[in-house]
Amino acid sequence: MADTILLPEFSLFLKEKKQEGVKIIAFLAHDNIPEELIDAAGFFPLRMMFGGNDELMEASHDYLPPSTCAFAQSSIGLFSTKPNNFRFLDLVDYFIVSNHCVSDICASEIITKYFNISRLNFYVPYMTNESSLKYFKLELQNLKEKLEDIIGEKISDEKLFKSIKKYNDFKKKLSQVDDLEILGSEKIKIIQKAILYGPTFLPELEKYILEVKTNPHQNLGLSKDILLTGCSIFINDNLIDLIEEGGGNIVYFDTWIGSHYYSQVIDGDLINSNKDPFDLLVLRFKNNIYGDHSVPNFLKQKLSLIENYSRNYKKKTGKKLGVFNHIIKFCDHISLMASFLKNELQEKGIQVLNLERDYSRANRGQLSTRIEAYLEMMK
Amino acid sequence: MSLIADEIITFSSVLRIAYNLLAGRNYLKRKKFREKKKLVGISLPFSDLAFAAGTVPVFPIRMHTFKINKYLAYLGSASSIFGWNNVSNFLSFVKNLGISEISKIVDEIIEDVIDTINKKYNEMYDLGIENGISSDFCFGLKSLVGAHVSKGRNLDACLNVTIRCSAYNKYMESLKAINQNPQQIWIDIPPRNIGNALEILTDNISHAIREFENLTGNTITDNQLREHFKIGNQVKKSYKTIIYDISASDFYPCNPATFSEIMALLSITFQDYNSNSIRYRDNLISLVDEMRERIRKGIGMDVSKMPRIFVTPIFGGWEPKTHDIIYELGGRAIYADWEVLELLEEIPMSNHLNPVEEYARFLFNATESGIGCDNDTLTDSYLRVAKKLNADGLIFFQLFGCHSVSNCYTMLREKVRRELEIPTTAITFNKIGENVEQVKTRLGAFMEMFK
């Protein structure tokens, strides 16, 4: 079930931020944007992590053909139609054009150009070798300079260290959600909310985790456990409801909005010892081995993660783990690798359901049938 | 199609290029097994390092056996004895005598070349889908996957150069899942030339060169690089001459449909130079000479009243009937994709310059100013070429499943209307031959604007 109060509350939160003089920098929800740098410069990083619907996708077709990633379409649609709960998008001061994928570039560029939002650029190398890491650092320097131009002052190393530490602590805490024995829908709700608000949410997150740990566990005994990989489940997306209605329960979110975000933590000693904060951000990029942007080892890393997780899960719980590969229609990264991922995992005895869909209501029935058929097979 | 064939036989260089394209498999087998050369898979025109390394770059579809018209096969055999010029002269002579059977045969040859290539592309497209690539991707990627599934195992290596198209980058990653044997050699082009990014790209190219050296067991010297760049520059110079000096002029050395056919052939073959850079260069130089000679003699067609229609992009797939239809409707189609993407820029090769760094500059220029980091730059590239061609109209092929180039059309349309004030339209494309009637209708409506 969608969290009906999340967006109205977040809207108020952003308005307060603006009243405090904080400017907002939005970007499509990808895992290599240095939000720590944005934070250190005194801005609020707003991750565009909202699911879509028919109307939002339709609204984007003035700018892009319908054969574009449904998430990118919907993000444009949000700026184009500004539904009631998304009026806070009027508060966005800057938008980062980045290249997680080419749809990210196109959609971000359209948002800045046609909705009159000032543009910042942050491009990520396609590989993660030594040269690419050097390039990533150049991009960090470039963004820092642009942010400094806006605020009219230097961003000190001290401020940046502080932000890195703040986000690092926040991610470490958020990663504990993985181990909570709660329904996947509850898990993703808290993860989404946490990522949306950022470290401001830390006290509430700590309280939530403590409460769940001290209270009796929900009865999850009859559900089929699922690892979700591929595309993220964004805010307001009902996919998880369909999965749970069908008798499944997602226990691990191997996605942007999920483990990719909170697995990017840096060892505490390094934070305290390193002299150049950019090196820490570069290290974070380097360690982001499960993200789908980089080539050429995405498939290899993904296979290894899912295989290990499945094996350990079975050892720990005695239960078989299903794998849903969530493919948002026309997603380049996930879609192109889908058949290779499925074939290789199935060779290792791990059954995969490639769950391809866009945000239209019409495919709900078909999705349910496929989910139910897969879960039935898991019995 | 006979109108095209009538013209084309007098260009022996075109016959040679077409023959080398279709007869690639035998050539490649000879290189691999007799001469022990390494075959390197490439796509898009990034073959330079492979040539400089002494390997044989190959656009993967060329590893297939093409059903070559038996007469073209005879011509190919005859050319090895008599030389292509003599064969071409003979054909012209016979055709001028009016021996209808021979004329028919020649017509068939040319028609077959184009049809054969297109059929193979479609076959690879189907094979790609059968082997797991989602039908949601563009024609080009599906065909490339099909080509690797069917023949990729014959490659010793693949040269993978990252670009802004995320589907293309992932396709390159998928090659090792399709075939495990070929060595994967990567060049990561940083998205922007900021700070010391040029140095970083130079290092990346040097790294790729070392991998080529490991592949062949031979050292690649600066002079080898310069030598290849020199050949490449000559190819590009001839290609640009055809695009700007000839295609934009008012008198064509042949009818405009033939001319477009030649440009389409160049667009396909420029990617791997038909696996032989010297031969390809010589053919292009001959082609320019042959065209100029015909223009000098007044052989050809006055096209001054025919609107110049810039048709782009075609490299990821397009409907090949387009130029015939445009011609029938009174226009002339011009193809110049590689110029849009700035891949026809020459690479400086003076002895005092570091060739690796110069190659890095070339790649950066193509990335930043050609295809661009974003659609603003890319659309400017289309505008630049349309202006230089003095185009009267622009037709944009919007490939189903292309999330990179096709997505720029809205922006492009605005800029074309604002800055060039010429008509423009988009034609959607999925597969060759699938939508010809619709293409005809769209083009008919479009060409009405010039009447």
Interface residues (C-beta under 8 A of the other chain):
Chain A: D62 Y63 L64 P65 S67 T68 C69 V97 N99 H100 C101 V102 S103 I105 C106 E109 K113 N121 Y123 V124 P125 Y126 M127 N129 S131 S132 K134 Y135 L138 E139 Q141 N142 H293 V295 P296 N297 F298 L299 K329 F330 D332 H333 S335 L336 M337 A338 S339 F340 N343 E344 E356
Chain B: N131 G132 I133 S134 D136 F137 L141 N160 T162 R164 C165 S166 A167 N169 K170 Y171 M172 E173 S174 K176 A177 Q184 W186 D188 I189 P190 P191 R192 I194 G195 N196 A197 I200 D203 N204 H207 C373 D374 N375 D376 Q398 F400 G401 C402 H403 S404 S406 N407 C408 Y409 T410 M411 T428
